[in-house]
Amino acid sequence: MPLTPTGEIVAAAATRRHAVAAFNVITLEHAEAIVTGAESAGQAVILQISQNAVAFHHGKLGPITAAAAAVAASAAVPVGLHLDHVTSEALLHEAPAHGYTSVMYDASDKPHTANVAATLAAARFAHEHGMWIEAELGTVAGKDGAPPLPAHAPGARTDPDEAAAYVAATGVDALAVAVGSSHAMTDRTAVLDHQLITALHHAVSVPLVLHGSSGVPDQQLRQAVAAGMVKVNIGTALNVSYTQSIRDFLTGDANRAKPTVDPRKYLTRAREAVTSTVAHFATLLANPPSGGRRSAAGPSGESVTLQC
């Protein structure tokens, strides 16, 4: 089916009181595995290509985007295409021409006033070009190898009043918040502040986004969705599955008389491992605990229906 706008997928998840998984794409195999896993789970999904992934592909946005979009177009479930953690205005301005329906513009490392100004400008550009836009307030640590922040460090948690003012001032469509997770975690030991998630959900008028979700245990993720998270970003967990499957294959292959040289042999294993990981998270996020405090309305109060 054609690409589904990210905003529609997120709004539908909010209506159903569950969350949509947004998975990071680095290679074609990632995109194929994400879509296959989402189809297995029967859930909509968002393919995310980050600014770091674009840098890996020699700074060229077009080729990896075209590959991901082609995979999405053949999917049996709704798939959105999202440009993630953009700090470059030039890259932001490329996005519409490549078919992106959404972008996460990240000015969170700037002083607050500069963050607001830069995000407002990005939101105006995005909306002028029909894109849904996400931003971040607070510091979700672990970006580019940075260590996690101590729990009580400045910026380690997003303040609900500041979040409400930030959304009103910038006009963004979704807000990534700092509630205890961290990027690039390879063990699942993060402890979320669920009371804060609930407070943020009641304070802001747009969907909440959880970054650094690979390090969050399953039950904590389910509780976070029940408390108000609507979009959940997952990247490192896929790479752990991908890399471990290749490592296991090559370790077992090393002592053979004729070791494998065809990358399709181990990339097939990697793709299958990522597919399984995606199916797990997509199913998990679609089934939060009952009795949560979420509203059944979409982010702007409307009821939204999306078949998936």
Secondary structure, DSSP 4 states (H G I P E B T S, - for coil): -PPPPHHHHHHHHHHTT--EEEEE--SHHHHHHHHHHHHHHT--EEEEEEHHHHHHTTT-HHHHHHHHHHHHHT-SS-EEEEEEEE--HHHHHHGGGGT-SEEEE--TTS-HHHHHHHHHHHHHHHHHTT-EEEEEES----GGGPPPPPTTSTTSS--HHHHHHHHHHH--SEEEE-SS--TT-SS------HHHHHHHHHH-SS-EEE--GGGS-HHHHHHHHHHTEEEEEE-HHHHHHHHHHHHHHHHHHTTSSS----HHHHHHHHHHHHHHHHHHHHHHHTSPPTT----SS-TTS-------
